Amino acid sequence: EVQLVESGGGLVQPGGSLRLSCAASGFTFGSYDMNWVRQAPGKGPEWVSRIVSGGGRTAYADSVKGRFTISRDNTKNTLYLQMNSLKAEDTAVYYCAKSVAHSEPDSWGQGTHVTVSS
């Protein structure tokens, strides 16, 4: 059974930082691309970032480029998202999701809430 468990969300002030983690199990973590996807209140899912299976390449949505950093530790089966310079618009539930290379995510976690507010 594929299991993706996000953690690290919470309340943070604008301009602050937060680091999300995603613990993966039930599949060969190092063989899959991983993604962060978020869903803001009242909005549809928005892809945030992708990292290839080996961690050598990353991609970001324009809305987070330069502020967020995706990384992974394949020895720990863990995905990370370092979020800096947070804005109110970053408020959302953040999900990690695995995907075959060049494909859409096929498995999602339950998400962790991030609220950016003063």
N, C-alpha and C positions, 0 to 999 in steps of 0.2 A: 504494500500500500504506500503510495506516494504521500509524504507528509511534509508540509511546509509551515513552519511556525514562526511568525513575525514577533518581534519584541523591540522595545526601546522607545516606543511612542510616548507622547505626553504633551503637556502644556509648556510652551516656550514663548518668550516675548519676541516681537519682531527684531531682527538682527541677531538673534541667538542661534545656537547650534544644537543639533541632535544627531545621534547615531543610531540607526536602525540595524537590527540583525535579523537574519532568517536562518533558522536551523532546518536543514533538509535531511530527509531519510526516506528509505523505501525505493531508492533508485541510485544509479551510479552518478553521483553529483558532478564529478569531473568530466562527464561526457556530454553535458548539456549546457547550452547558453542559459543564463538567468536574467531575469528582468525585475524591475520595480515598476509597478503600475499603481496609480492612485485614483481615488474617486472622491471628489469634493462634494459637499452637501448639495443635493439637487442637480448634480451634473453626472454625466456619463464617465466611464473609465477613461483615464488619460495615461498613456504610456509615458514613463519617466526616463528609464535608462535600461540599457542592456549591456551585459558583459559576456564575452565569448567563453566557451568552456574552459579554456586554458588561462583565461584572465588577461590575455595579451592585447585585446582590443575592447574598447568601450564606446558607447554611444549615448547621447543625451537628448532629451527634448530641449528645444530652444528656451523654454520657460525656466529651465533649471541649469542650463549650461553655465559653467563658471562658478556655480555655487554648490552643486552636489557632486559627490564622487562615489562611484560604485566600485566595489572591490569584492574579492572572494578569497577564501582560504579553503582550498580543496582538501587539505589534510584534516580539516575540521568540519567539512560539509556545511560551511556557513557562508552566507552572502551578507554583505554590508551595504549600507547607504549612509555616507557622511553628508549631512545637510548643514550648510553654513549660510549665514546671511539670510535667515528665514524671513519670509514675508507672509502676510495674512493670507495671500492667495495660495500658499502652500498647504493650508489647512485641508486635510483630507484623511481618508483611511488609506493607508499604504499597504499594498500587497506585494509579496514576492511571487514569482511565477517562473516555472521552467519552460524551456522551449527547445525544440530541435533547431539546429542552426538554420538561420534564414527563414524561420517559420514563426507563426503566432504562438503565444503561450498556450500550453495545453493543460497545465495544472497550476492551481492557485492556492495560496494560503488563506487564512481567515482574516488577516489584516491586523494592523495596529494603528490606532488613532493618533494623529498629529494635529494639535491645535496651536496655531500661532496667533497670539492675541496679547494685547497689553491690558 
